[in-house]
Amino acid sequence: MLTVWAARLLQRWRDEHAQRRDLSSAAMQSKRKNKTKTPPMPSWRVLIVEDDGPTRDFFADSVSRSNELRLVAAVGTFEEARALIEDASRGIDILLTDLALPDGNGLELIRLAARAQPACEALVISMFGDEDSVLSSVEAGALGYIHKDFTPDNIALTILEMKAGASPISPMIARRVLAKYRAMHQVGQEPLPPIVGSSQPGAAAERSLLSVREQEVLDLIARGFSYAEISKLKGVSVHTVQSHIKNLYTKLAVHSKSEAVYEATRLGLLQPPSAVGSR
C-alpha cells in the first residue's frame, strides 16, 4: 500500500515539475522574443565633411557609437559633400563641416544644405577663430561653431545638444564675437590708420617667414578688411584667402585674427598704429 502511495506521489511530483518547466520555458521564450525585437533606427542622420583624415575618422567614430545618430558619410572634399547633399534620398539632418576644404568652401555647403535639405542643421568645426569666419557661418545658416583647438571629446554629444535646442560655440569665439558686436555698435570710432612696413632691426628677416601674398593678406586683415573684401581686392576666391590665412596662422603659431595681428606686430611684420601715427 505504501509503495502504491509513494508511486502516486512521485508521479504527481513529476507532473508538477514538468508543468513548472513548461511555464518557465514559455516565459524564457517570451523574453527572448522581446530582446530580439529590432531596435528603432537612430533619429538623426549626420554628414561629416573634413579634409583631415584623422580628424574625420575621430568624428565618424564618435557619431557611429551613438545610438541616437546615424552616419550618412564622412568625406573630405567639397564635391563629395555636394553630391550627397543634393541627393534628396539621403535625408541629412546634421551637416558637420570644416570651412577650408581643398576644392571649395564649407560656407557654400551650408547654404546648399539650407536649400536642398531644409531640415538640415549645420555645425562648423574650424581652425579659424576670427569674427569674420564665425559671423559668415552664422549668416550662411550654421547653428554652432566650434574651434578645433577646443574640439569636444564626444562630438556626438555636442550634436545632440544642438538638436535639443542649444547653439554650441567655443567660449573663446563667443567672447570675440561679442567684442566684435560691441565694436560695430560704437559711435565715433576712428578707423585704423594704414599699416606700413616696419623699420625695426630684423624685420626683413622676420618677413621671410611669410610669402608675398600671405604678407599682403596679413596687412589687409590688420586693417579690418573681411575675407570677401580681400578676395575682391586681390582678385582671388575667398577659399584662396582662407588658405593664405591658414598658412600664416600656422607660421605664426596663432589661431585667430587678433592673435595674428598681435604676434605679427611683435615680430615686426606689422607697424604698430602708434608708430604709424608718429611719422
PAZAPA-4460 file (N, C-alpha, C; in steps of 0.05 Angstrom, whole numbers, plus 32768, in hexadecimal, padded with zeros to 4 digits):
% residues 279
    n_x    n_y    n_z   ca_x   ca_y   ca_z    c_x    c_y    c_z   seq   type   mol
   8011   7FE8   8000   8000   8000   8000   8011   8019   8000     1      M     A
   8026   8018   8010   8038   802E   8012   8047   8032   7FF7     2      L     A
   804D   801C   7FEA   805B   801E   7FD1   804A   802C   7FBC     3      T     A
   802F   8025   7FBB   801D   8031   7FA8   801B   804F   7FAE     4      V     A
   8019   8056   7FC8   8016   8072   7FCF   802F   8082   7FC7     5      W     A
   8047   8076   7FCC   8060   8083   7FC5   8062   8087   7FA7     6      A     A
   8059   8073   7F98   805A   8075   7F7A   8048   808B   7F71     7      A     A
   8030   808E   7F7D   801E   80A3   7F75   802A   80BF   7F7C     8      R     A
   8036   80C0   7F93   8042   80D9   7F9C   8059   80E2   7F89     9      L     A
   8069   80CE   7F81   807F   80D3   7F6F   8075   80DC   7F54    10      L     A
   805F   80D0   7F4A   8054   80D7   7F31   8049   80F4   7F31    11      Q     A
   803B   80FA   7F48   8030   8115   7F4B   8047   812A   7F4B    12      R     A
   805D   8123   7F59   8074   8136   7F5A   807F   813A   7F3E    13      W     A
   8081   8124   7F2F   808B   8125   7F13   8079   8137   7F02    14      R     A
   805E   8133   7F05   804B   8143   7EF5   804E   8161   7EFC    15      D     A
   8050   8167   7F16   8052   8183   7F1E   806D   818F   7F14    16      E     A
   8081   817F   7F16   809C   8188   7F0D   809C   818E   7EEF    17      H     A
   808E   817C   7EE0   808D   8180   7EC3   807D   8199   7EBC    18      A     A
   8067   819D   7ECC   8057   81B5   7EC7   8066   81CF   7ECC    19      Q     A
   8075   81CF   7EE3   8085   81E6   7EE9   809B   81EB   7ED4    20      R     A
   80A6   81D5   7ECA   80BB   81D7   7EB5   80AF   81E3   7E9C    21      R     A
   8096   81DA   7E95   808A   81E5   7E7C   8084   8202   7E7F    22      D     A
   807A   820A   7E97   8075   8226   7E9C   808E   8237   7E9A    23      L     A
   80A4   822C   7EA6   80BD   823B   7EA6   80C8   823D   7E8A    24      S     A
   80C4   8228   7E7A   80CE   8229   7E5E   80BF   823D   7E4E    25      S     A
   80A5   823F   7E53   8094   8252   7E44   809C   826F   7E4C    26      A     A
   80A2   8273   7E65   80AA   828E   7E6E   80C4   8296   7E62    27      A     A
   80D7   8283   7E60   80F1   8288   7E54   80EE   828F   7E37    28      M     A
   80DE   8280   7E29   80DA   8286   7E0D   80CE   82A1   7E08    29      Q     A
   80BB   82A9   7E1A   80AF   82C4   7E18   80C4   82D9   7E1C    30      S     A
   80D6   82D5   7E2F   80EC   82E8   7E34   80FE   82EB   7E1C    31      K     A
   8104   82D3   7E10   8116   82D3   7DF9   810A   82E3   7DE2    32      R     A
   80F0   82DF   7DDE   80E2   82ED   7DC8   80E3   830B   7DCD    33      K     A
   80E0   8314   7DE6   80E1   8330   7DEC   80FD   833B   7DE7    34      N     A
   8112   832B   7DEF   812D   8334   7DEB   8135   8336   7DCE    35      K     A
   812A   8325   7DBE   8133   8323   7DA2   8123   8336   7D90    36      T     A
   8112   8347   7D9C   8103   835A   7D8B   8117   836E   7D80    37      K     A
   8113   8375   7D67   8125   8388   7D59   8123   83A4   7D66    38      T     A
   813A   83AE   7D70   8139   83C9   7D7D   8132   83DE   7D69    39      P     A
   8127   83F4   7D72   8120   840A   7D5F   8138   8416   7D52    40      P     A
   8136   841F   7D3A   814C   842B   7D2C   8154   8445   7D3A    41      M     A
   816D   844C   7D39   8176   8466   7D45   8166   847D   7D39    42      P     A
   8162   8492   7D4A   8151   84A8   7D42   815E   84BB   7D2E    43      S     A
   8178   84C1   7D31   8184   84D6   7D22   819A   84CC   7D10    44      W     A
   8199   84D4   7CF6   81AD   84CB   7CE2   81C2   84E1   7CDE    45      R     A
   81DB   84D9   7CE0   81F1   84ED   7CE1   8204   84EA   7CC9    46      V     A
   820A   8500   7CBD   821E   8501   7CA7   8236   8511   7CB2    47      L     A
   824E   8504   7CB1   8267   8511   7CBB   8277   8519   7CA2    48      I     A
   8281   8532   7CA2   8292   853C   7C8D   82AB   8547   7C9A    49      V     A
   82C1   8539   7C97   82DA   8541   7CA4   82F1   8536   7C93    50      E     A
   8304   8548   7C8A   8319   853F   7C79   8330   8531   7C87    51      D     A
   8332   8535   7CA1   8347   8528   7CB0   833E   850C   7CB8    52      D     A
   834D   84F7   7CAF   8344   84DB   7CB3   8341   84D3   7CD0    53      G     A
   8354   84D6   7CE1   8351   84CE   7CFD   833A   84DD   7D0B    54      P     A
   8337   84F7   7D06   8321   8506   7D12   8306   84FB   7D08    55      T     A
   8305   84F6   7CEE   82EC   84EB   7CE2   82E5   84D0   7CEF    56      R     A
   82F9   84BF   7CF2   82F4   84A4   7CFE   82EC   84A7   7D1B    57      D     A
   82F7   84BA   7D29   82F0   84BF   7D45   82D2   84C7   7D48    58      F     A
   82CA   84D9   7D37   82AE   84E1   7D37   829B   84CA   7D2F    59      F     A
   82A3   84BC   7D1A   8292   84A6   7D10   828F   8490   7D26    60      A     A
   82A5   848A   7D34   82A3   8476   7D49   8290   847F   7D60    61      D     A
   8292   8498   7D67   8280   84A2   7D7C   8263   84A1   7D74    62      S     A
   825D   84A8   7D5B   8241   84A7   7D51   8238   848A   7D4F    63      V     A
   8248   8478   7D46   8241   845C   7D42   823B   844F   7D5C    64      S     A
   8247   8457   7D72   8243   844B   7D8C   822A   8455   7D9A    65      R     A
   821D   8469   7D90   8205   8474   7D9C   81EC   8465   7D92    66      S     A
   81DB   845D   7DA4   81C2   844F   7D9D   81AE   8462   7D91    67      N     A
   81B2   847C   7D94   819E   848F   7D8A   81A7   849D   7D70    68      E     A
   81BE   8495   7D66   81C8   84A0   7D4D   81CE   848A   7D39    69      L     A
   81CD   8491   7D20   81D5   847E   7D0B   81E7   848D   7CF7    70      R     A
   81FE   8482   7CF2   8211   848E   7CE0   8209   8489   7CC3    71      L     A
   8203   849F   7CB5   81FD   849D   7C98   8216   8498   7C88    72      V     A
   822A   84A9   7C8D   8244   84A7   7C80   8258   84BA   7C8E    73      A     A
   8271   84B4   7C8B   8287   84C6   7C94   8299   84CA   7C7C    74      A     A
   8299   84E2   7C71   82A8   84E8   7C59   82BC   84FE   7C5D    75      V     A
   82CF   8501   7C4A   82E4   8515   7C4E   82E4   852B   7C39    76      G     A
   82D1   852C   7C26   82D1   8540   7C12   82B6   854D   7C0F    77      T     A
   82B7   8565   7C03   829E   8574   7BFE   828C   8565   7BEB    78      F     A
   8298   855A   7BD5   8288   854D   7BC0   827A   8534   7BCB    79      E     A
   8288   8525   7BDB   827B   850D   7BE7   8263   8515   7BF8    80      E     A
   8267   852A   7C08   8251   8533   7C1A   823A   853F   7C09    81      A     A
   8241   854E   7BF5   822C   855A   7BE4   821A   8544   7BD8    82      R     A
   8226   852F   7BCE   8216   851A   7BC1   8204   850D   7BD6    83      A     A
   820D   8509   7BEE   81FD   84FD   7C03   81E6   850F   7C0B    84      L     A
   81EC   8529   7C0E   81D7   853C   7C16   81C1   853F   7C01    85      I     A
   81C9   853E   7BE8   81B6   8541   7BD2   81A5   8528   7BCE    86      E     A
   81AD   8512   7BDA   819E   84F9   7BD7   8188   84F9   7BEC    87      D     A
   8170   84FF   7BE3   8159   8502   7BF5   8153   84E9   7C05    88      A     A
   815A   84D2   7BFA   8155   84B8   7C08   8165   84B5   7C21    89      S     A
   817A   84C4   7C25   818C   84C1   7C3C   817E   84CB   7C56    90      R     A
   816F   84E1   7C54   8162   84EB   7C6B   8175   84F2   7C82    91      G     A
   8187   8505   7C7D   819B   850C   7C91   818F   851F   7CA5    92      I     A
   8193   8519   7CBF   8189   8529   7CD5   819E   853C   7CE0    93      D     A
   81B8   8533   7CE0   81CD   8544   7CEB   81E5   8544   7CD8    94      I     A
   81EE   855C   7CD2   8206   8560   7CC2   821C   8569   7CD4    95      L     A
   8230   8559   7CD8   8248   8560   7CE8   825E   8566   7CD5    96      L     A
   8266   857F   7CD2   8279   8586   7CBD   828F   8599   7CC6    97      T     A
   82A6   8595   7CB9   82BC   85A8   7CBB   82B7   85BE   7CA6    98      D     A
   82C5   85D4   7CA9   82C1   85EA   7C96   82D5   85E9   7C7E    99      L     A
   82EE   85E4   7C85   8303   85E4   7C70   8306   85C8   7C65   100      A     A
   82FB   85C3   7C4E   82FD   85A9   7C41   830F   85AB   7C28   101      L     A
   831B   8596   7C20   832F   8598   7C0A   8323   85A1   7BEF   102      P     A
   8309   859D   7BEB   82FD   85A4   7BD2   82E4   85B5   7BD5   103      D     A
   82E1   85C3   7BEB   82CA   85D4   7BEF   82C8   85DF   7C0B   104      G     A
   82B2   85EB   7C11   82AE   85F9   7C2A   8296   85ED   7C39   105      N     A
   829A   85E7   7C53   8284   85DC   7C63   826C   85EE   7C65   106      G     A
   8270   8608   7C62   8259   861A   7C62   8245   8614   7C4C   107      L     A
   8250   860E   7C35   823E   8607   7C1E   822F   85ED   7C23   108      E     A
   823B   85DA   7C32   822D   85C1   7C38   8216   85C7   7C4C   109      L     A
   821B   85D9   7C5E   8206   85E1   7C71   81EE   85ED   7C63   110      I     A
   81F4   85FF   7C50   81DF   860C   7C40   81D0   85F8   7C2F   111      R     A
   81E0   85E5   7C23   81D4   85D1   7C12   81C1   85BF   7C23   112      L     A
   81CA   85B7   7C3A   81BA   85A6   7C4C   81A0   85B4   7C54   113      A     A
   81A1   85CE   7C58   8189   85DD   7C5F   8175   85DC   7C49   114      A     A
   817E   85DB   7C30   816C   85DA   7C19   8163   85BE   7C13   115      R     A
   8176   85AB   7C12   816F   8590   7C09   8165   857E   7C20   116      A     A
   816D   8584   7C38   8164   8574   7C50   815A   8587   7C65   117      Q     A
   8142   8592   7C62   8138   85A7   7C75   8139   859F   7C92   118      P     A
   8137   8585   7C98   8137   857D   7CB4   8153   857A   7CBF   119      A     A
   8167   857D   7CAF   8183   8579   7CB7   818D   8590   7CC8   120      C     A
   819B   858A   7CDD   81A7   859E   7CEE   81C5   859B   7CED   121      E     A
   81D3   85B2   7CEB   81F0   85B2   7CE6   8200   85B9   7CFF   122      A     A
   8216   85AA   7D04   8228   85B0   7D19   8244   85B2   7D0D   123      L     A
   8251   85C8   7D11   826C   85CD   7D06   8281   85C6   7D1B   124      V     A
   8296   85B7   7D12   82AE   85B3   7D22   82C6   85BB   7D11   125      I     A
   82D3   85D1   7D19   82E8   85DC   7D09   8300   85E6   7D19   126      S     A
   8317   85E8   7D0C   832E   85F4   7D1A   832D   8612   7D1A   127      M     A
   831A   861E   7D09   8317   863B   7D09   8307   8644   7D20   128      F     A
   8312   8656   7D30   8304   8660   7D48   82FD   867D   7D46   129      G     A
   8301   8689   7D2E   82FC   86A6   7D2B   82DE   86AC   7D28   130      D     A
   82D8   86C5   7D2D   82BC   86CD   7D2D   82AF   86CA   7D12   131      E     A
   82BE   86D1   7CFD   82B3   86CF   7CE2   82A9   86B3   7CDB   132      D     A
   82BA   869F   7CE1   82B2   8683   7CDB   8299   867B   7CEB   133      S     A
   8298   8683   7D04   8281   867B   7D15   8268   8689   7D0B   134      V     A
   8269   86A3   7D07   8251   86B1   7CFE   8248   86A9   7CE2   135      L     A
   825B   86A3   7CD1   8254   8699   7CB6   8246   867E   7CB8   136      S     A
   8250   866D   7CCA   8243   8653   7CCE   8227   8655   7CD8   137      S     A
   8223   8667   7CEC   8208   866B   7CF7   81F6   8676   7CE2   138      V     A
   8200   868A   7CD2   81EF   8695   7CBC   81E8   8680   7CA8   139      E     A
   81FA   866C   7CA3   81F4   8657   7C90   81E0   8643   7C9A   140      A     A
   81DD   8642   7CB5   81C9   8630   7CC1   81D3   861D   7CD6   141      G     A
   81ED   861F   7CDE   81F7   860E   7CF2   81EB   8614   7D0E   142      A     A
   81E6   85FF   7D1D   81DA   8603   7D38   81EF   8600   7D4E   143      L     A
   8208   85F8   7D46   821D   85F5   7D5A   8238   85F8   7D4D   144      G     A
   824C   8600   7D5D   8267   8604   7D52   827B   85FC   7D68   145      Y     A
   828A   85E7   7D62   829E   85DC   7D75   82BA   85E0   7D69   146      I     A
   82CC   85EC   7D79   82E8   85EE   7D71   82F5   85D3   7D74   147      H     A
   8306   85CC   7D61   8313   85B1   7D62   8324   85AD   7D7A   148      K     A
   8330   85C3   7D85   8340   85C0   7D9D   832F   85B9   7DB6   149      D     A
   8315   85BD   7DB3   8303   85B7   7DC9   82EE   85A2   7DC1   150      F     A
   82F6   8590   7DB0   82E4   857B   7DA7   82DC   8569   7DBE   151      T     A
   82C3   8564   7DC3   82BA   8553   7DD9   82C3   8536   7DD5   152      P     A
   82C6   8528   7DEB   82CE   850C   7DE9   82B8   84FB   7DDC   153      D     A
   829F   8504   7DDF   8289   84F5   7DD4   8278   8508   7DC3   154      N     A
   827F   8509   7DA9   8270   851C   7D97   8253   8513   7D94   155      I     A
   824E   84FA   7D98   8232   84F0   7D96   8220   84FE   7DAB   156      A     A
   822B   8501   7DC3   821C   850F   7DD8   8217   852C   7DD1   157      L     A
   822A   8539   7DC5   8227   8555   7DBC   8211   8556   7DA7   158      T     A
   8210   8543   7D95   81FC   8543   7D80   81E0   853F   7D8D   159      I     A
   81DE   852D   7DA0   81C4   8528   7DAD   81BB   8540   7DBD   160      L     A
   81CE   854E   7DC9   81C7   8567   7DD8   81BC   857C   7DC4   161      E     A
   81C8   857D   7DAC   81BE   8590   7D98   81A2   8589   7D8F   162      M     A
   819D   856F   7D8B   8183   8566   7D83   816E   856B   7D99   163      K     A
   8178   856D   7DB2   8165   8572   7DC8   8160   8590   7DCC   164      A     A
   816D   85A1   7DBB   8167   85BD   7DBD   817F   85CF   7DC3   165      G     A
   8196   85C3   7DC9   81AE   85D3   7DD0   81BB   85DD   7DB7   166      A     A
   81CC   85F1   7DBB   81DD   85FC   7DA5   81FA   85FA   7DAE   167      S     A
   8207   85E4   7DAA   8223   85E0   7DB4   8236   85F4   7DA8   168      P     A
   8246   8601   7DB9   825A   8614   7DB0   8271   8614   7DC4   169      I     A
   8289   8613   7DBA   82A1   8613   7DCC   82A1   862D   7DDC   170      S     A
   82A7   862C   7DF6   82A7   8645   7E07   82B9   865A   7DFB   171      P     A
   82D1   8653   7DF1   82E3   8666   7DE6   82D7   8675   7DCE   172      M     A
   82C8   8666   7DBE   82BC   8672   7DA6   82A4   8684   7DAF   173      I     A
   8295   867A   7DC2   827E   868A   7DCC   8287   86A5   7DD6   174      A     A
   829D   86A6   7DE4   82A7   86BF   7DEF   82AF   86D2   7DD8   175      R     A
   82BC   86C7   7DC4   82C5   86D8   7DAE   82AE   86E3   7D9E   176      R     A
   8299   86D2   7D9A   8282   86DB   7D8B   8274   86F1   7D9B   177      V     A
   8272   86EE   7DB5   8265   8703   7DC5   8275   871D   7DC4   178      L     A
   8290   871B   7DC4   82A1   8733   7DC1   829D   8740   7DA6   179      A     A
   829A   872F   7D91   8295   873A   7D77   827A   8748   7D75   180      K     A
   8267   873C   7D82   824C   8747   7D82   824C   8763   7D90   181      Y     A
   825A   8764   7DA7   825B   877E   7DB5   8269   8793   7DA4   182      R     A
   827F   878A   7D97   828E   879D   7D86   827D   87A8   7D6F   183      A     A
   826D   8797   7D64   825C   879F   7D4D   8247   87B3   7D56   184      M     A
   8240   87B4   7D70   822C   87C6   7D79   8237   87DE   7D88   185      H     A
   8251   87E1   7D88   825D   87F9   7D94   825B   880F   7D7F   186      Q     A
   8255   8827   7D89   8254   883E   7D77   826D   884F   7D7A   187      V     A
   8274   885C   7D64   828B   886E   7D64   82A5   885F   7D66   188      G     A
   82A6   8846   7D5F   82BF   8837   7D61   82D0   883E   7D48   189      Q     A
   82E9   8845   7D4D   82FB   884C   7D37   8305   8833   7D29   190      E     A
   8307   8834   7D0E   8312   881D   7D00   832F   8819   7D06   191      P     A
   8339   8800   7D03   8355   87FB   7D06   8366   8809   7CF2   192      L     A
   837C   8814   7CF9   838E   8820   7CE5   839A   880B   7CD3   193      P     A
   83A3   8813   7CBC   83AF   87FF   7CAA   83C7   87F1   7CB5   194      P     A
   83CB   87D8   7CAF   83E1   87C9   7CB9   83F8   87CA   7CA4   195      I     A
   840F   87D1   7CAE   8426   87D2   7C9C   843C   87C0   7CA6   196      V     A
   8451   87BD   7C96   8467   87AB   7C9E   8476   87B5   7CB6   197      G     A
   8481   87A3   7CC5   8490   87AA   7CDE   84AC   87B1   7CD8   198      S     A
   84B7   87C4   7CE7   84D3   87CB   7CE5   84E4   87BF   7CFB   199      S     A
   84D8   87AD   7D0B   84E6   87A1   7D21   84FC   878F   7D16   200      Q     A
   8513   878D   7D25   8528   877B   7D1D   851E   875E   7D1C   201      P     A
   8525   8750   7D07   851D   8734   7D05   8502   8730   7CF9   202      G     A
   84F4   8746   7CF2   84D9   8743   7CE7   84DA   8735   7CCC   203      A     A
   84EE   873B   7CBC   84F0   872E   7CA2   84F3   8710   7CA4   204      A     A
   8503   8708   7CB8   8507   86EB   7CBC   84ED   86DE   7CC5   205      A     A
   84DE   86EC   7CD7   84C5   86E0   7CE0   84B1   86DE   7CC9   206      E     A
   84B1   86F2   7CB7   849E   86F2   7CA1   84A2   86DA   7C8F   207      R     A
   84BA   86CF   7C8F   84BF   86B8   7C7E   84AF   869F   7C87   208      S     A
   84A4   86A1   7C9F   8493   868C   7CA9   847A   8688   7C98   209      L     A
   8470   869E   7C8D   8458   869E   7C7D   845E   86A2   7C60   210      L     A
   844D   8697   7C4F   844F   869C   7C32   8444   86B9   7C2D   211      S     A
   844A   86C3   7C15   8441   86DE   7C0E   8422   86E0   7C11   212      V     A
   8414   86CC   7C06   83F6   86CD   7C08   83ED   86CA   7C24   213      R     A
   83FA   86BA   7C35   83F2   86B7   7C51   83F6   86D1   7C60   214      E     A
   840C   86DF   7C59   8411   86F9   7C66   83FC   870E   7C5E   215      Q     A
   83F4   870D   7C44   83DF   8720   7C3B   83C5   871A   7C49   216      E     A
   83BE   8701   7C4C   83A5   86FA   7C5A   83A7   8702   7C77   217      V     A
   83BE   86FE   7C84   83C2   8706   7C9F   83BE   8724   7CA3   218      L     A
   83CA   8734   7C91   83C6   8751   7C92   83A9   8759   7C90   219      D     A
   839A   874B   7C7F   837E   8752   7C7B   836C   874A   7C92   220      L     A
   8371   8732   7C9E   8360   872B   7CB5   8367   873C   7CCD   221      I     A
   8380   8746   7CCE   8387   8758   7CE4   8378   8773   7CE1   222      A     A
   8372   877A   7CC8   8363   8793   7CC4   8345   878F   7CC7   223      R     A
   833C   8777   7CCB   8320   8772   7CD1   8310   8769   7CB9   224      G     A
   831D   8762   7CA2   830F   8759   7C8B   8304   873C   7C90   225      F     A
   82EC   8736   7C85   82E1   871C   7C87   82EC   870A   7C72   226      S     A
   82E8   86F0   7C74   82F2   86DD   7C61   82E7   86E3   7C45   227      Y     A
   82CD   86EA   7C44   82C0   86F0   7C2A   82CD   8709   7C1E   228      A     A
   82D3   871D   7C2E   82DF   8736   7C24   82FC   8730   7C1A   229      E     A
   830A   8720   7C28   8326   8719   7C20   8326   870A   7C06   230      I     A
   8312   86F7   7C03   8311   86E8   7BEA   830C   86FA   7BD2   231      S     A
   82FB   870E   7BD6   82F5   8721   7BC0   830D   8732   7BBA   232      K     A
   831B   873B   7BCF   8332   874C   7BCB   8349   873E   7BBD   233      L     A
   834C   8724   7BC3   8362   8715   7BB8   835A   8704   7BA0   234      K     A
   8341   8704   7B99   8338   86F5   7B82   833A   86D7   7B85   235      G     A
   8336   86CD   7B9E   8337   86B0   7BA3   831E   86A8   7BB1   236      V     A
   8319   868E   7BB4   8302   8684   7BC2   8304   8686   7BE0   237      S     A
   82EE   8686   7BEE   82EE   8687   7C0B   82FD   866F   7C16   238      V     A
   82FA   8658   7C09   8308   8640   7C11   8326   8644   7C10   239      H     A
   8330   8651   7BFB   834D   8656   7BF9   8356   8669   7C10   240      T     A
   8346   867D   7C16   834C   868F   7C2C   834E   867F   7C46   241      V     A
   833A   866D   7C4B   833A   865D   7C63   8353   864A   7C64   242      Q     A
   835B   8640   7C4D   8373   862F   7C4C   838C   863F   7C54   243      S     A
   838E   8658   7C4A   83A5   8669   7C52   83A4   866E   7C70   244      H     A
   838D   8673   7C7B   838A   8679   7C97   8391   8660   7CA8   245      I     A
   8388   8649   7C9E   838E   8630   7CAB   83AC   862C   7CAD   246      K     A
   83BA   8632   7C97   83D7   862F   7C96   83E5   8642   7CA9   247      N     A
   83DD   865B   7CA9   83EA   866F   7CBA   83E4   866A   7CD7   248      L     A
   83CC   8660   7CDD   83C5   8658   7CF9   83D9   8642   7D02   249      Y     A
   83DE   862F   7CF1   83F0   8619   7CF8   840C   8624   7CFC   250      T     A
   8416   8636   7CEB   8431   8640   7CED   8434   8652   7D06   251      K     A
   841F   8660   7D0D   8420   8672   7D24   8418   8663   7D3E   252      L     A
   840F   864A   7D3B   8406   863A   7D53   83F0   8648   7D62   253      A     A
   83DC   8652   7D53   83C5   865F   7D5E   83AB   8652   7D54   254      V     A
   8394   865B   7D5F   837B   864E   7D58   8365   8662   7D51   255      H     A
   836B   867C   7D51   8356   868F   7D4B   8362   86A8   7D3E   256      S     A
   8352   86B9   7D33   835B   86D1   7D26   8369   86E4   7D3A   257      K     A
   835C   86E7   7D52   8368   86F9   7D66   8383   86EF   7D70   258      S     A
   8385   86D5   7D73   839F   86C9   7D7B   83B4   86CD   7D65   259      E     A
   83AB   86CA   7D4C   83BE   86CD   7D36   83C8   86E9   7D34   260      A     A
   83B7   86FD   7D37   83BF   8719   7D36   83D2   871F   7D4D   261      V     A
   83CC   8715   7D65   83DD   871A   7D7C   83F9   870E   7D78   262      Y     A
   83F9   86F4   7D6F   8413   86E6   7D6C   8423   86F2   7D55   263      E     A
   8415   86FA   7D3F   8423   8706   7D29   842F   8721   7D30   264      A     A
   8421   8730   7D40   842B   874A   7D49   8444   8745   7D5B   265      T     A
   8442   8731   7D6D   8458   872B   7D7F   8471   8723   7D6F   266      R     A
   846D   8715   7D59   8484   870B   7D49   848E   8720   7D35   267      L     A
   8480   8737   7D34   8488   874B   7D21   847D   8748   7D05   268      G     A
   8469   8736   7D02   845D   8732   7CE8   8448   8748   7CE2   269      L     A
   843E   8754   7CF7   842B   876A   7CF4   8435   8782   7D05   270      L     A
   842F   879A   7CFC   8436   87B2   7D0A   8421   87B8   7D1F   271      Q     A
   8428   87BC   7D38   8413   87C3   7D4C   8406   87DE   7D44   272      P     A
   83EC   87E1   7D4A   83DD   87F9   7D43   83EA   8812   7D4E   273      P     A
   83F5   8810   7D67   8401   8828   7D73   8419   8831   7D64   274      S     A
   8428   881E   7D59   8440   8825   7D4A   8439   8832   7D30   275      A     A
   8422   8828   7D24   8419   8834   7D0B   8411   8850   7D0F   276      V     A
   8403   8855   7D26   83F9   8870   7D2B   840F   8883   7D31   277      G     A
   8426   887A   7D3A   843C   888C   7D41   844C   8895   7D29   278      S     A
   8447   8889   7D12   8457   888F   7CFA   844E   88AA   7CEE   279      R     A
***
